[in-house]
Amino acid sequence: MKVGEEIAVFDQQRRKESDERDPTYFSYYAQFVHQQNMLQDSIRTSLYQTAILSNSNALFLGKTIMDLGAGSGILSYFAVRAGAEKVYAVEASGMADKIQKLMDHTDLSNCWLKGKLTVIKSKIEEVDHCDKVDTLISEPIGVLLVHERMIESYIVARDRFLKPGGAMVPSMGTIYVAPFSDANLWSQTMAKVRFWEQQDFYGIDFSPLAKDAKDEVFGQPIVGGFDARILISPAHAQTVIVDFRTVTKEEIQDIIIPFTWVAQYTGLVHGIAAWFDINLGGYILSTAPHAEKTHWHQVRMMLKEPLAVNAFETIRGWFRMVANPMRSYDITAEIVTGQTALSDPKAPMQFDNRLNTEGYTRRFARWALHEQTYYFDQPPPDHVAKPEYAGLYEPETSNNAPLTGFFE
C-alpha cells in the first residue's frame, strides 16, 4: 500500500471512530441540564448578546443567518432580535425538537420569532439544501478552544453555506500557554500514583502498575480556575491565533505552539497552563485566569518531573495538539532551559536519559485532552499571598529591591 493510500485509510478509520462517538456526544447536548449550564454562564451569554445586538446594522439587519450547533437556540433568538430576516438553526441533537416546540408556540408567546426561524435537525456535514447566508454564528468552542472538535464543523459551514465576504461570529480564537508552579497540585496528583506503589494491599503487590498509573494520572489535563499568581512567566507574547475565516480543517487538526518564556521567579515549573479568548464581532471573550469566570475555566497540564528554573532564565519549547477520534486532541510538549537543543515537534518523542547532562534541562510530556479531570483552587487572601507561599522566590535587583511581579 502506498503512503497516500495509507493516509486515506487512516483518515477513514478516524472518521468512523468519531462517528461512533457522535450518539453519545449529541445525547449529552440534548439534555436540559447541560444547555442550562451554558446559558447560565453569564459572561458567555451576555457577551454573545452584546456582540450580536451591537453589530445589528452591519451583520444582521435584513440578512440571512445560520446558527451552527444552535443548542437551545439562544443565538438564533438574539439574531432575530438584531433584525435578521431569516435564521437557520442547525442542531443535530434532540434540542432541535425543543427549538421547534418554541416555534410552534409563537402564536401565544415569543411572537416576535414567528416566521423568522427554520430548524434544521442535522449535522452540518449532512445538510443537503440550505440557502447561502450572510452571517454565520456559532458557539463551537470547547475546553482549550478546540476540545470537541466543533470548530471543524464551523469550517464546513463556512465553506458550504457562507456567501463570499460573509461574516463569522466568532471570527477568531487565540490560545495562550504559560509555565506555572503549584507544588500542592503536583503533590495531590502524585498521591494518586502512590496508591499503586503499595506492595501489600490486602496481600497484593500493586507496584508493577505504578508506572502505568503515573503515565495515566499525569496525562490527564486539569480543568479549573487558578490564581494567576502561580504563573512563573506571563503568556501575553506566546499565542497562536486561529482565524476561523481562513483556517482549514487540516490546519486545525494539527496545531503547534512554539514558546519562549523568561522566568520572573526562581522555582519549579510543575507544568503548562493554557487558556484562550475569542473575538465576537469586536468584543473579546477571555477565559484567562485573571478574567471573570466562565464554564470553560482554564487548563493545567502537569509534568511528571518538575523543571527547576532561575529568575530571568529563558525557557523554550513547543506545545503540539493533534486531533484524535475522541472528538478531542492528543497533546505533546517539550520544555528546555539553557543551551539544550529543541527536537522536531513532529518527530517521535525521544525521552532523555536523566543521567546525562541534557536530561537535567529538558522535559517531554504528553496529555490526552479528552481525559480531562477537574480541580478548583482556593487562592489565599491577598495579605498572605506572597511568592514564597507558592514556592516562588523573587530575585534581587542591583539595589537589593525585589522585582515587582504578579504578587504585587
Secondary structure, 3 states (H helix, E strand, C coil): CCHHHHHHHHHHHHHHHHHHHHHHHHHHHCCHHHHHHHHCCHHHHHHHHHHHHHCHHHHHCCCEEEEECCCCCHHHHHHHHCCCCEEEEECCCCHHHHHHHHHHCCCCCCHHHCCCEEEECCCHHHCCCCCCEEEEEECCCECCECCCCHHHHHHHHHHHHEEEEEEEECCEEEEEEEEECCHHHHHHHHHHHHHCCCCCECCECCHHHHHHHHHHHHCCCEEECCCHHHECCCCCCCEEEEECCCCCHHHHCEEEEEEEEECCCEEEEEEEEEEEEEEECCEEEECCCCCCCCCCCEEEEEEEEEEEECCCCEEEEEEEEEEECCCEEEEEEEEEECCCCCCCCCCCCCCCCCCCHHHHCEEEEEEEHHHCEECCCCCCCHHHCCHHHHCCECCECCCCCECCCCCC
